[in-house]
């Protein structure tokens, strides 16, 4: 498996296109193979793709807004993503508090997936594992329309058995966020209490090409944090 990082983890180093390009170069220097974006800081797709190719990174996906997948913006969204060369793209979260919200979110993403011909995914937090009044989980309702990217710390924080959940949903999961934390506070990998060994074992069984590292609250800086996480995950995979 190859290792990517969610660029949100190093957002403290980025403010404009130039600093985004510099951050991509530093991510590669640290040792990552790919990136998942969370915003583009005003850079155009051609500029980003040129930098990715120059430094040797692969764009594995990105988090953009639900509105970007609605019919009036979908063509422009897909043109940008195809110029980046991503195999899939999704949202970092969207309305999911009620059954109606879950269905609407899922239908928007599902329609985009059908039109684009590539996986369009939904990324969870903990709340998507709180049952709806009918007993179903929001993550399952949304996932009945589109593909999923499971953030394995937020699922763990919600009390989910990651090994069982990942294996039972393997056919509909396109990416995993490998994340650690304590009591709902994200940490670098190996510095929390998430069931990372179980996650990595399941990921191997699922045959995933990529694992994506993320930390919402990096310490002391984003680059230092993701370097520690990369060293940890490589020690587990080697």
C-alpha positions as YAML, in Angstrom:
chain: A
units: angstrom
residues:
- id: 1
  name: UNK
  ca: [0.00, 0.00, 0.00]
- id: 2
  name: UNK
  ca: [1.09, 3.54, -0.74]
- id: 3
  name: UNK
  ca: [0.71, 6.38, 1.74]
- id: 4
  name: UNK
  ca: [-0.94, 9.73, 1.05]
- id: 5
  name: UNK
  ca: [-1.69, 12.61, 3.37]
- id: 6
  name: UNK
  ca: [-4.73, 14.84, 3.61]
- id: 7
  name: UNK
  ca: [-3.38, 18.33, 2.92]
- id: 8
  name: UNK
  ca: [-5.70, 19.71, 5.61]
- id: 9
  name: UNK
  ca: [-3.14, 18.32, 8.07]
- id: 10
  name: UNK
  ca: [-0.61, 20.97, 6.99]
- id: 11
  name: UNK
  ca: [-2.99, 23.87, 6.46]
- id: 12
  name: UNK
  ca: [-1.02, 26.01, 8.94]
- id: 13
  name: UNK
  ca: [1.71, 26.20, 6.30]
- id: 14
  name: UNK
  ca: [-0.55, 27.22, 3.39]
- id: 15
  name: UNK
  ca: [-2.20, 30.54, 2.54]
- id: 16
  name: UNK
  ca: [-1.97, 30.98, -1.23]
- id: 17
  name: UNK
  ca: [-0.99, 29.13, -4.42]
- id: 18
  name: UNK
  ca: [2.75, 29.59, -3.88]
- id: 19
  name: UNK
  ca: [2.67, 28.17, -0.36]
- id: 20
  name: UNK
  ca: [0.49, 25.29, -1.53]
- id: 21
  name: UNK
  ca: [3.11, 24.36, -4.12]
- id: 22
  name: UNK
  ca: [5.84, 24.64, -1.49]
- id: 23
  name: UNK
  ca: [3.81, 22.44, 0.85]
- id: 24
  name: UNK
  ca: [3.44, 19.78, -1.83]
- id: 25
  name: UNK
  ca: [7.20, 19.72, -2.31]
- id: 26
  name: UNK
  ca: [7.73, 19.38, 1.45]
- id: 27
  name: UNK
  ca: [5.16, 16.57, 1.70]
- id: 28
  name: UNK
  ca: [7.14, 14.68, -0.92]
- id: 29
  name: UNK
  ca: [10.43, 15.41, 0.86]
- id: 30
  name: UNK
  ca: [8.98, 13.97, 4.08]
- id: 31
  name: UNK
  ca: [8.29, 10.77, 2.17]
- id: 32
  name: UNK
  ca: [4.63, 10.63, 1.16]
- id: 33
  name: UNK
  ca: [3.54, 9.16, -2.16]
- id: 34
  name: UNK
  ca: [0.32, 11.10, -2.63]
- id: 35
  name: UNK
  ca: [-2.04, 13.78, -1.39]
- id: 36
  name: UNK
  ca: [-5.72, 14.28, -0.86]
- id: 37
  name: UNK
  ca: [-6.70, 17.92, -1.17]
- id: 38
  name: UNK
  ca: [-8.97, 20.02, 1.04]
- id: 39
  name: UNK
  ca: [-9.13, 23.27, -0.90]
- id: 40
  name: UNK
  ca: [-6.88, 24.67, -3.60]
- id: 41
  name: UNK
  ca: [-6.02, 28.14, -2.24]
- id: 42
  name: UNK
  ca: [-6.78, 29.87, -5.52]
- id: 43
  name: UNK
  ca: [-4.46, 27.69, -7.61]
- id: 44
  name: UNK
  ca: [-5.72, 26.36, -10.91]
- id: 45
  name: UNK
  ca: [-5.70, 22.68, -11.74]
- id: 46
  name: UNK
  ca: [-2.94, 22.95, -14.34]
- id: 47
  name: UNK
  ca: [-0.60, 24.65, -11.89]
- id: 48
  name: UNK
  ca: [-1.26, 22.03, -9.23]
- id: 49
  name: UNK
  ca: [-0.85, 19.15, -11.67]
- id: 50
  name: UNK
  ca: [2.44, 20.57, -12.92]
- id: 51
  name: UNK
  ca: [3.78, 20.72, -9.37]
- id: 52
  name: UNK
  ca: [2.53, 17.24, -8.52]
- id: 53
  name: UNK
  ca: [4.25, 15.82, -11.59]
- id: 54
  name: UNK
  ca: [7.44, 17.75, -10.90]
- id: 55
  name: UNK
  ca: [7.82, 16.58, -7.30]
- id: 56
  name: UNK
  ca: [6.48, 13.06, -7.88]
- id: 57
  name: UNK
  ca: [3.19, 13.06, -5.97]
- id: 58
  name: UNK
  ca: [-0.13, 11.49, -6.95]
- id: 59
  name: UNK
  ca: [-3.42, 13.26, -6.29]
- id: 60
  name: UNK
  ca: [-5.63, 10.53, -4.85]
- id: 61
  name: UNK
  ca: [-8.73, 12.62, -4.17]
- id: 62
  name: UNK
  ca: [-10.05, 15.74, -2.53]
- id: 63
  name: UNK
  ca: [-12.70, 17.17, -0.23]
- id: 64
  name: UNK
  ca: [-14.93, 19.81, -1.81]
- id: 65
  name: UNK
  ca: [-18.37, 21.11, -0.94]
- id: 66
  name: UNK
  ca: [-21.63, 19.28, -1.55]
- id: 67
  name: UNK
  ca: [-22.85, 22.21, -3.67]
- id: 68
  name: UNK
  ca: [-19.97, 21.59, -6.08]
- id: 69
  name: UNK
  ca: [-21.60, 18.27, -6.98]
- id: 70
  name: UNK
  ca: [-25.02, 19.73, -7.72]
- id: 71
  name: UNK
  ca: [-26.08, 19.90, -11.37]
- id: 72
  name: UNK
  ca: [-25.35, 23.61, -11.91]
- id: 73
  name: UNK
  ca: [-21.71, 23.23, -10.84]
- id: 74
  name: UNK
  ca: [-21.00, 19.61, -11.65]
- id: 75
  name: UNK
  ca: [-19.48, 20.11, -15.11]
- id: 76
  name: UNK
  ca: [-16.95, 22.65, -13.83]
- id: 77
  name: UNK
  ca: [-16.18, 20.49, -10.80]
- id: 78
  name: UNK
  ca: [-15.46, 17.43, -12.88]
- id: 79
  name: UNK
  ca: [-13.35, 19.38, -15.37]
- id: 80
  name: UNK
  ca: [-11.14, 20.65, -12.53]
- id: 81
  name: UNK
  ca: [-10.80, 17.21, -10.95]
- id: 82
  name: UNK
  ca: [-10.02, 15.51, -14.25]
- id: 83
  name: UNK
  ca: [-7.34, 18.10, -14.93]
- id: 84
  name: UNK
  ca: [-5.81, 17.18, -11.57]
- id: 85
  name: UNK
  ca: [-5.94, 13.52, -12.57]
- id: 86
  name: UNK
  ca: [-7.71, 12.26, -9.45]
- id: 87
  name: UNK
  ca: [-9.33, 8.81, -9.58]
- id: 88
  name: UNK
  ca: [-12.10, 9.91, -7.23]
- id: 89
  name: UNK
  ca: [-13.26, 12.89, -5.18]
- id: 90
  name: UNK
  ca: [-15.77, 13.58, -2.45]
- id: 91
  name: UNK
  ca: [-16.97, 15.65, 0.47]
- id: 92
  name: UNK
  ca: [-15.54, 15.97, 3.95]
- id: 93
  name: UNK
  ca: [-19.03, 16.02, 5.38]
- id: 94
  name: UNK
  ca: [-22.55, 17.14, 4.45]
- id: 95
  name: UNK
  ca: [-26.01, 17.30, 6.06]
- id: 96
  name: UNK
  ca: [-26.87, 13.99, 7.75]
- id: 97
  name: UNK
  ca: [-28.91, 14.76, 10.88]
- id: 98
  name: UNK
  ca: [-32.20, 13.40, 9.54]
- id: 99
  name: UNK
  ca: [-33.20, 10.65, 7.14]
- id: 100
  name: UNK
  ca: [-34.23, 13.30, 4.59]
- id: 101
  name: UNK
  ca: [-30.83, 15.00, 4.85]
- id: 102
  name: UNK
  ca: [-28.99, 11.71, 4.49]
- id: 103
  name: UNK
  ca: [-31.00, 10.79, 1.42]
- id: 104
  name: UNK
  ca: [-30.53, 14.21, -0.19]
- id: 105
  name: UNK
  ca: [-26.77, 14.16, 0.46]
- id: 106
  name: UNK
  ca: [-26.53, 10.64, -0.91]
- id: 107
  name: UNK
  ca: [-28.59, 11.43, -3.99]
- id: 108
  name: UNK
  ca: [-26.46, 14.47, -4.89]
- id: 109
  name: UNK
  ca: [-23.27, 12.43, -4.60]
- id: 110
  name: UNK
  ca: [-24.80, 9.41, -6.29]
- id: 111
  name: UNK
  ca: [-25.93, 11.46, -9.28]
- id: 112
  name: UNK
  ca: [-22.46, 12.97, -9.58]
- id: 113
  name: UNK
  ca: [-20.96, 9.50, -9.41]
- id: 114
  name: UNK
  ca: [-23.23, 8.26, -12.19]
- id: 115
  name: UNK
  ca: [-22.48, 11.24, -14.42]
- id: 116
  name: UNK
  ca: [-18.73, 11.26, -13.77]
- id: 117
  name: UNK
  ca: [-18.12, 7.53, -14.02]
- id: 118
  name: UNK
  ca: [-15.75, 7.69, -11.06]
- id: 119
  name: UNK
  ca: [-16.27, 7.14, -7.33]
- id: 120
  name: UNK
  ca: [-17.71, 10.15, -5.52]
- id: 121
  name: UNK
  ca: [-17.28, 9.60, -1.81]
- id: 122
  name: UNK
  ca: [-18.61, 10.71, 1.54]
- id: 123
  name: UNK
  ca: [-16.20, 11.14, 4.48]
- id: 124
  name: UNK
  ca: [-17.61, 10.53, 7.94]
- id: 125
  name: UNK
  ca: [-17.22, 11.95, 11.40]
- id: 126
  name: UNK
  ca: [-18.63, 10.29, 14.53]
- id: 127
  name: UNK
  ca: [-22.22, 11.49, 14.14]
- id: 128
  name: UNK
  ca: [-22.86, 9.33, 11.09]
- id: 129
  name: UNK
  ca: [-22.78, 6.30, 13.39]
- id: 130
  name: UNK
  ca: [-25.62, 7.52, 15.62]
- id: 131
  name: UNK
  ca: [-28.77, 5.61, 14.57]
- id: 132
  name: UNK
  ca: [-31.63, 7.46, 12.94]
- id: 133
  name: UNK
  ca: [-35.16, 6.98, 14.35]
- id: 134
  name: UNK
  ca: [-35.71, 4.04, 11.96]
- id: 135
  name: UNK
  ca: [-32.59, 2.34, 13.34]
- id: 136
  name: UNK
  ca: [-30.39, 2.79, 10.28]
- id: 137
  name: UNK
  ca: [-27.06, 4.55, 10.46]
- id: 138
  name: UNK
  ca: [-26.61, 7.78, 8.48]
- id: 139
  name: UNK
  ca: [-23.40, 6.37, 7.01]
- id: 140
  name: UNK
  ca: [-25.34, 3.41, 5.61]
- id: 141
  name: UNK
  ca: [-28.13, 5.55, 4.20]
- id: 142
  name: UNK
  ca: [-25.67, 7.88, 2.46]
- id: 143
  name: UNK
  ca: [-23.56, 4.94, 1.36]
- id: 144
  name: UNK
  ca: [-26.54, 3.33, -0.36]
- id: 145
  name: UNK
  ca: [-26.23, 6.08, -3.01]
- id: 146
  name: UNK
  ca: [-22.47, 6.69, -3.28]
- id: 147
  name: UNK
  ca: [-19.10, 5.38, -2.17]
- id: 148
  name: UNK
  ca: [-17.47, 6.00, 1.20]
- id: 149
  name: UNK
  ca: [-14.22, 7.21, 2.66]
- id: 150
  name: UNK
  ca: [-14.09, 5.97, 6.24]
- id: 151
  name: UNK
  ca: [-12.27, 8.08, 8.78]
- id: 152
  name: UNK
  ca: [-11.23, 5.31, 11.11]
- id: 153
  name: UNK
  ca: [-10.59, 7.50, 14.14]
- id: 154
  name: UNK
  ca: [-14.04, 9.09, 14.09]
- id: 155
  name: UNK
  ca: [-15.65, 5.68, 13.61]
- id: 156
  name: UNK
  ca: [-13.55, 4.33, 16.51]
- id: 157
  name: UNK
  ca: [-14.54, 7.33, 18.64]
- id: 158
  name: UNK
  ca: [-18.18, 6.49, 17.88]
- id: 159
  name: UNK
  ca: [-17.66, 3.00, 19.34]
- id: 160
  name: UNK
  ca: [-17.47, 1.16, 16.03]
- id: 161
  name: UNK
  ca: [-15.53, -2.07, 15.65]
- id: 162
  name: UNK
  ca: [-13.41, -0.89, 12.73]
- id: 163
  name: UNK
  ca: [-12.25, -4.34, 11.69]
- id: 164
  name: UNK
  ca: [-15.81, -5.62, 11.37]
- id: 165
  name: UNK
  ca: [-17.22, -2.47, 9.78]
- id: 166
  name: UNK
  ca: [-14.48, -2.13, 7.19]
- id: 167
  name: UNK
  ca: [-14.70, -5.73, 6.11]
- id: 168
  name: UNK
  ca: [-18.49, -5.72, 5.91]
- id: 169
  name: UNK
  ca: [-18.47, -2.52, 3.81]
- id: 170
  name: UNK
  ca: [-15.32, -3.27, 1.81]
- id: 171
  name: UNK
  ca: [-17.05, -3.23, -1.58]
- id: 172
  name: UNK
  ca: [-18.24, 0.36, -1.07]
- id: 173
  name: UNK
  ca: [-15.14, 1.92, 0.50]
- id: 174
  name: UNK
  ca: [-12.76, 3.73, -1.83]
- id: 175
  name: UNK
  ca: [-10.39, 5.30, 0.74]
- id: 176
  name: UNK
  ca: [-9.51, 5.11, 4.43]
- id: 177
  name: UNK
  ca: [-8.35, 7.93, 6.64]
- id: 178
  name: UNK
  ca: [-5.86, 6.45, 9.07]
- id: 179
  name: UNK
  ca: [-5.97, 8.66, 12.12]
- id: 180
  name: UNK
  ca: [-5.29, 8.42, 15.83]
- id: 181
  name: UNK
  ca: [-6.58, 10.29, 18.85]
- id: 182
  name: UNK
  ca: [-7.66, 10.33, 22.48]
- id: 183
  name: UNK
  ca: [-11.15, 11.23, 23.72]
- id: 184
  name: UNK
  ca: [-12.12, 12.89, 20.46]
- id: 185
  name: UNK
  ca: [-8.88, 14.84, 20.09]
- id: 186
  name: UNK
  ca: [-6.88, 13.76, 17.02]
- id: 187
  name: UNK
  ca: [-3.22, 12.86, 17.46]
- id: 188
  name: UNK
  ca: [-0.33, 11.75, 15.28]
- id: 189
  name: UNK
  ca: [-0.37, 8.05, 14.54]
- id: 190
  name: UNK
  ca: [0.79, 5.97, 17.46]
- id: 191
  name: UNK
  ca: [0.09, 8.74, 19.96]
- id: 192
  name: UNK
  ca: [-3.53, 7.89, 20.64]
- id: 193
  name: UNK
  ca: [-5.64, 4.83, 21.40]
- id: 194
  name: UNK
  ca: [-7.30, 4.06, 18.06]
- id: 195
  name: UNK
  ca: [-7.36, 0.42, 16.95]
- id: 196
  name: UNK
  ca: [-4.75, 1.06, 14.26]
- id: 197
  name: UNK
  ca: [-3.50, -2.52, 14.02]
- id: 198
  name: UNK
  ca: [-7.03, -3.70, 13.27]
- id: 199
  name: UNK
  ca: [-7.47, -0.92, 10.71]
- id: 200
  name: UNK
  ca: [-4.26, -1.79, 8.90]
- id: 201
  name: UNK
  ca: [-5.06, -5.51, 8.91]
- id: 202
  name: UNK
  ca: [-8.48, -4.80, 7.43]
- id: 203
  name: UNK
  ca: [-6.99, -2.44, 4.84]
- id: 204
  name: UNK
  ca: [-4.62, -5.20, 3.69]
- id: 205
  name: UNK
  ca: [-7.52, -7.65, 3.42]
- id: 206
  name: UNK
  ca: [-9.51, -5.09, 1.42]
- id: 207
  name: UNK
  ca: [-6.69, -4.72, -1.08]
- id: 208
  name: UNK
  ca: [-6.63, -0.93, -0.85]
- id: 209
  name: UNK
  ca: [-4.00, 0.78, -2.97]
- id: 210
  name: UNK
  ca: [-3.79, 3.88, -0.76]
- id: 211
  name: UNK
  ca: [-3.97, 4.79, 2.90]
- id: 212
  name: UNK
  ca: [-4.51, 8.46, 3.74]
- id: 213
  name: UNK
  ca: [-2.99, 9.95, 6.90]
- id: 214
  name: UNK
  ca: [-4.81, 12.87, 8.50]
- id: 215
  name: UNK
  ca: [-4.61, 14.89, 11.69]
- id: 216
  name: UNK
  ca: [-7.14, 17.66, 12.29]
- id: 217
  name: UNK
  ca: [-5.04, 19.17, 15.10]
- id: 218
  name: UNK
  ca: [-1.33, 18.67, 14.30]
- id: 219
  name: UNK
  ca: [1.35, 19.43, 16.89]
- id: 220
  name: UNK
  ca: [3.61, 21.36, 17.02]
- id: 221
  name: UNK
  ca: [3.33, 21.96, 13.27]
- id: 222
  name: UNK
  ca: [1.65, 20.15, 10.43]
- id: 223
  name: UNK
  ca: [4.89, 19.03, 8.79]
- id: 224
  name: UNK
  ca: [6.37, 17.72, 12.03]
- id: 225
  name: UNK
  ca: [3.17, 15.90, 12.87]
- id: 226
  name: UNK
  ca: [2.76, 14.15, 9.52]
- id: 227
  name: UNK
  ca: [6.43, 13.13, 9.59]
- id: 228
  name: UNK
  ca: [5.87, 11.29, 12.89]
- id: 229
  name: UNK
  ca: [2.74, 9.65, 11.50]
- id: 230
  name: UNK
  ca: [4.55, 8.49, 8.38]
- id: 231
  name: UNK
  ca: [7.37, 6.95, 10.41]
- id: 232
  name: UNK
  ca: [4.80, 5.10, 12.54]
- id: 233
  name: UNK
  ca: [2.74, 3.72, 9.69]
- id: 234
  name: UNK
  ca: [5.82, 2.61, 7.75]
- id: 235
  name: UNK
  ca: [7.02, 0.73, 10.84]
- id: 236
  name: UNK
  ca: [3.71, -1.13, 10.88]
- id: 237
  name: UNK
  ca: [3.61, -1.94, 7.18]
- id: 238
  name: UNK
  ca: [7.23, -3.05, 6.76]
...
